[in-house]
Amino acid sequence: QVQLVESGGGLVQAGGSLNLSCAVSGLNFDMYAMGWFRQAPGKEREFVASISQSAVNLYYADSVKGRFTIFRDNAENTMYLQMNRLAPEDTAVYYCATGVQIARALYDGRAPDYWGQGTQVTVSS
């Protein structure tokens, strides 16, 4: 059974930072690209960032480029999202996802096969 468990969300003031984690079990972690998505209240879920198996290829939504960094630790079966200079518009439930071989595919809109349960990030102004 594939499981993705996010952690690290919370309440932070604008300009602050958070580091999200996604622990993965039930599949060969280093064989899959990984991604982060988010869904704000009243909006559709959107792509945030994705990373290839070896972390060579990284993709970011324009809205987070330069502020967020995606990385992974294949030895720990864990993916991370370091979020800096957070803004109120970053408030959303953040989801990690996997099940694809190509990180670019997530950037291009391919739906992942597996999702975590999400972690809430709230940025106050």
C-alpha positions in Angstrom: 0.0 0.0 0.0 1.4 3.3 -1.1 1.4 6.0 1.6 2.4 9.6 1.5 2.4 11.6 4.7 3.0 15.3 4.8 4.1 17.3 7.8 5.4 20.7 8.6 2.5 22.9 7.9 1.3 25.6 10.2 0.6 29.3 10.8 3.3 31.8 9.9 3.5 35.5 9.4 4.1 37.0 5.9 7.8 36.9 5.1 8.4 33.8 7.2 9.4 30.3 6.3 8.2 26.8 6.6 9.7 23.5 5.6 7.2 20.8 4.5 8.1 17.1 4.5 6.6 14.1 2.7 7.4 10.6 3.9 6.7 7.9 1.3 6.3 4.2 1.8 5.0 1.3 -0.3 6.9 2.0 -3.5 10.5 2.3 -4.7 10.9 6.0 -3.9 14.0 6.6 -6.0 12.2 5.3 -9.1 9.6 8.0 -9.2 9.4 11.7 -9.7 7.7 13.6 -6.9 5.7 16.8 -6.8 4.0 19.3 -4.5 0.6 20.7 -5.2 -1.7 23.1 -3.3 -5.3 24.0 -3.1 -6.5 27.3 -1.7 -10.1 27.8 -0.5 -12.5 28.1 -3.4 -9.8 27.4 -6.0 -8.6 24.4 -8.0 -5.6 22.3 -7.0 -2.5 23.7 -8.6 1.0 22.5 -9.3 3.7 24.0 -7.1 7.0 22.1 -7.8 8.3 18.7 -9.0 11.6 16.9 -8.8 13.1 14.1 -10.8 14.4 10.8 -9.3 18.0 12.0 -9.0 17.0 15.6 -8.3 18.7 16.8 -11.5 15.5 18.2 -13.0 13.4 20.7 -11.0 10.3 22.5 -12.0 8.4 25.3 -10.3 5.2 27.3 -10.8 6.0 30.9 -11.6 4.3 32.0 -8.5 6.8 30.3 -6.2 10.0 30.4 -8.3 12.8 32.0 -6.3 11.0 31.5 -3.0 10.4 27.8 -2.7 12.9 25.0 -3.1 12.0 21.3 -3.6 14.5 18.6 -2.7 14.5 15.0 -1.7 16.5 12.4 0.3 16.3 9.1 -1.4 18.0 7.3 1.5 15.1 8.5 3.7 12.3 8.1 1.2 11.4 11.7 1.9 10.7 14.8 -0.1 10.8 18.4 1.1 9.6 21.8 0.2 11.4 24.7 1.7 9.2 27.8 1.5 10.7 31.2 2.1 9.2 34.7 1.9 5.8 33.4 2.4 2.8 35.6 1.4 -0.9 35.4 2.3 -1.6 34.1 -1.2 0.5 31.0 -0.4 -2.2 30.0 2.1 -3.5 26.6 1.0 -3.5 22.9 1.8 -0.3 21.5 0.4 -0.2 17.9 -1.0 2.7 15.7 -2.0 2.2 13.4 -4.9 3.9 10.7 -7.0 3.4 7.8 -9.3 5.0 9.3 -12.5 8.3 8.7 -14.0 8.9 12.2 -15.5 9.0 15.3 -13.3 8.2 17.5 -16.3 4.9 15.6 -16.7 3.6 16.9 -13.4 4.6 20.4 -14.5 2.7 19.9 -17.7 -0.5 18.8 -16.0 -0.2 15.0 -15.7 -2.2 13.8 -12.8 -0.2 11.9 -10.2 -1.3 8.4 -9.2 -0.8 8.8 -5.5 -1.5 11.7 -3.1 -0.9 12.5 0.5 -3.6 13.7 2.8 -2.4 17.3 2.8 -1.0 19.7 5.3 -2.4 23.2 6.0 -0.2 26.3 5.5 -1.7 29.6 6.6 0.2 32.8 6.1 -1.1 35.8 8.0 -0.6 39.4 6.8 
